[in-house]
Amino acid sequence: MPALLPAELAWYVTGRFYQAEPDGRVADYGYFLHLPFLDVPLFLGKRGETTAHFTFAAKPFQAHGVDNGALRLGVDPVGEFSLYLQRRPEGSFDDPASFAVGECIATFRRASLVVGTTVTAPDGTTAAALVGTNVFSALLVESTPFDFAGGRHDVAEHLGRGVTQFGTAAGAPVQPAPQGFTLVVPFTGSAIALGR
């Protein structure tokens, strides 16, 4: 399959942001609902994190915040995340490190700061019914061809230079958070290809 055109849909993901204790560093982990590989099974059975063949994991980073009235802005530094092929899926949101298992097939670096926006309730608390949003571009820094489902694939051949992703996060955290984490927030993202 040829490379995607600029602004053509590249992927859908879902995952969770995890804030670790005691240092407060943040990382996101999850799996892909769509990738541009034709005729490649993304799941071993029913869709979910425990059956996903393609997962992602970010390198933890220190996030900072800015408040502006009812808007809470999360400012994330430039950082990296990687895509993994799990031939035997074993991802679990109870163990975020499980999404970084398998073969690393690509690594991306965010091209600039990421600003995420969360709408807060009048009393300053994050309202359960409200959501957060973010957008970022990430450049492909490494891609490793891989054989899977009877074909040879390469993320670089499909996505070109990288992606721009638009994300939506829940206003309410997941309770309880797994041991070692103070906050866990689910999110979804859709990305478009940057092209050549």
C-alpha positions as CSV (number, residue, x, y, z in Angstrom):
1,M,0.0,0.0,0.0
2,P,1.4,3.5,-0.9
3,A,2.0,6.1,1.8
4,L,-1.0,8.0,3.0
5,L,-1.7,11.4,1.6
6,P,-1.1,14.5,3.8
7,A,-4.0,14.8,6.2
8,E,-5.3,11.3,5.4
9,L,-6.5,9.3,8.5
10,A,-3.5,7.5,10.0
11,W,-4.8,5.9,13.2
12,Y,-7.3,5.7,16.0
13,V,-6.0,5.0,19.5
14,T,-7.4,4.7,23.0
15,G,-5.5,4.6,26.2
16,R,-4.9,6.2,29.6
17,F,-2.7,8.9,31.0
18,Y,-0.9,7.8,34.2
19,Q,0.5,10.1,36.8
20,A,3.1,8.3,39.0
21,E,3.8,8.8,42.6
22,P,5.8,10.3,44.2
23,D,7.4,12.3,41.4
24,G,4.3,13.2,39.5
25,R,5.7,12.2,36.1
26,V,3.1,11.4,33.4
27,A,3.0,8.9,30.6
28,D,0.4,7.5,28.3
29,Y,-0.2,3.9,27.3
30,G,-2.8,2.2,25.2
31,Y,-3.6,0.4,21.9
32,F,-4.7,1.0,18.3
33,L,-8.2,0.7,17.1
34,H,-7.2,1.5,13.5
35,L,-3.9,1.5,11.6
36,P,-3.2,1.9,7.8
37,F,-2.1,-1.7,7.3
38,L,-4.5,-3.5,5.0
39,D,-5.7,-7.0,5.9
40,V,-3.8,-7.0,9.2
41,P,-5.7,-8.2,12.3
42,L,-5.4,-5.6,15.0
43,F,-6.9,-7.9,17.7
44,L,-6.8,-11.5,18.8
45,G,-10.5,-11.9,19.3
46,K,-12.8,-9.2,20.7
47,R,-11.5,-5.6,20.7
48,G,-9.9,-4.5,23.9
49,E,-6.5,-3.9,25.6
50,T,-6.0,-7.5,26.4
51,T,-6.3,-8.6,22.8
52,A,-4.6,-5.8,21.0
53,H,-1.7,-6.7,18.7
54,F,-0.5,-3.0,18.3
55,T,0.1,-0.9,21.4
56,F,1.9,2.3,22.3
57,A,3.8,3.6,25.3
58,A,5.3,7.0,26.0
59,K,8.5,7.8,27.9
60,P,7.4,9.5,31.2
61,F,7.7,13.2,31.3
62,Q,7.1,16.0,33.8
63,A,3.9,18.0,32.9
64,H,3.2,21.6,34.0
65,G,0.0,23.4,34.3
66,V,-1.5,26.9,33.7
67,D,-4.9,28.0,34.9
68,N,-7.1,30.5,33.0
69,G,-10.5,30.8,34.6
70,A,-12.4,27.6,34.1
71,L,-9.7,26.3,31.7
72,R,-6.9,24.2,33.1
73,L,-4.0,23.9,30.6
74,G,-1.6,21.0,30.8
75,V,1.7,21.9,29.1
76,D,3.7,18.8,28.2
77,P,7.4,19.0,27.0
78,V,8.7,17.4,23.8
79,G,9.0,13.7,24.3
80,E,8.9,10.3,22.6
81,F,6.5,7.4,22.3
82,S,6.8,4.0,20.6
83,L,4.6,1.6,18.8
84,Y,4.8,-2.1,19.6
85,L,3.7,-5.3,17.9
86,Q,2.5,-7.9,20.4
87,R,2.2,-11.2,18.6
88,R,0.8,-12.6,21.8
89,P,-1.3,-9.7,23.3
90,E,-0.8,-9.0,27.0
91,G,-1.8,-5.3,27.5
92,S,-3.7,-4.4,30.6
93,F,-4.7,-1.0,32.0
94,D,-4.0,-2.4,35.4
95,D,-0.3,-2.7,34.4
96,P,0.6,0.1,32.0
97,A,4.1,-1.2,31.4
98,S,2.5,-4.2,29.6
99,F,1.8,-1.9,26.6
100,A,5.6,-1.6,26.1
101,V,6.0,-5.3,25.5
102,G,6.8,-7.0,22.2
103,E,8.6,-5.7,19.2
104,C,9.2,-2.0,18.9
105,I,8.2,-1.2,15.3
106,A,8.3,2.7,15.4
107,T,9.3,5.6,17.6
108,F,7.9,9.1,17.3
109,R,9.1,12.4,18.9
110,R,6.6,15.2,19.6
111,A,7.6,18.1,17.4
112,S,6.8,20.8,20.1
113,L,5.1,21.4,23.4
114,V,1.7,19.8,23.8
115,V,-1.1,21.9,25.4
116,G,-4.1,20.0,26.7
117,T,-7.2,21.8,27.9
118,T,-9.6,20.6,30.6
119,V,-12.8,22.5,31.4
120,T,-13.4,22.8,35.1
121,A,-16.5,23.3,37.2
122,P,-17.3,26.7,38.7
123,D,-15.7,25.6,42.0
124,G,-12.4,24.7,40.2
125,T,-12.8,21.0,40.3
126,T,-12.7,18.9,37.1
127,A,-16.4,18.0,36.4
128,A,-17.1,14.4,35.6
129,A,-19.3,15.4,32.6
130,L,-16.7,17.6,31.0
131,V,-13.7,16.6,28.9
132,G,-10.2,17.6,28.0
133,T,-8.6,18.0,24.6
134,N,-5.2,18.2,23.1
135,V,-3.4,18.2,19.8
136,F,0.2,17.5,18.8
137,S,2.4,16.7,15.9
138,A,5.0,13.9,16.1
139,L,7.8,13.1,13.7
140,L,8.8,9.5,13.0
141,V,12.4,9.1,14.2
142,E,12.7,5.3,13.8
143,S,10.8,2.6,12.0
144,T,11.6,-1.2,11.8
145,P,10.0,-3.3,9.1
146,F,8.1,-6.3,10.4
147,D,6.4,-9.5,9.2
148,F,2.9,-10.1,10.4
149,A,-0.2,-11.8,9.1
150,G,1.5,-13.0,5.9
151,G,2.9,-9.7,4.8
152,R,5.8,-7.3,5.4
153,H,4.9,-3.9,6.8
154,D,6.8,-0.7,7.7
155,V,5.2,2.3,9.6
156,A,7.4,4.7,7.6
157,E,6.1,3.5,4.3
158,H,2.5,4.3,5.4
159,L,2.9,7.5,7.4
160,G,5.8,9.3,5.9
161,R,7.2,12.0,8.2
162,G,4.8,11.5,11.1
163,V,1.3,12.4,12.3
164,T,-0.8,15.1,13.9
165,Q,-3.0,13.7,16.6
166,F,-6.2,15.2,18.1
167,G,-7.1,13.8,21.5
168,T,-10.1,13.8,23.9
169,A,-9.7,12.9,27.5
170,A,-12.4,12.1,30.1
171,G,-13.0,14.7,32.8
172,A,-13.3,12.0,35.5
173,P,-10.3,9.8,36.4
174,V,-10.5,6.0,36.6
175,Q,-11.0,4.8,40.2
176,P,-9.1,3.2,41.8
177,A,-5.8,4.0,40.2
178,P,-3.3,1.0,40.0
179,Q,-0.7,0.8,42.7
180,G,2.1,3.4,42.2
181,F,-0.1,5.9,40.4
182,T,-2.1,8.9,41.8
183,L,-4.2,9.7,38.8
184,V,-5.4,7.7,35.7
185,V,-7.4,9.4,32.9
186,P,-8.8,7.6,29.9
187,F,-8.5,9.2,26.4
188,T,-9.0,8.6,22.7
189,G,-7.0,10.0,19.8
190,S,-7.2,10.2,16.1
191,A,-4.2,11.1,13.9
192,I,-3.7,12.3,10.4
193,A,-0.5,11.6,8.4
194,L,1.9,14.4,7.7
195,G,2.9,12.7,4.4
196,R,6.2,13.0,2.7
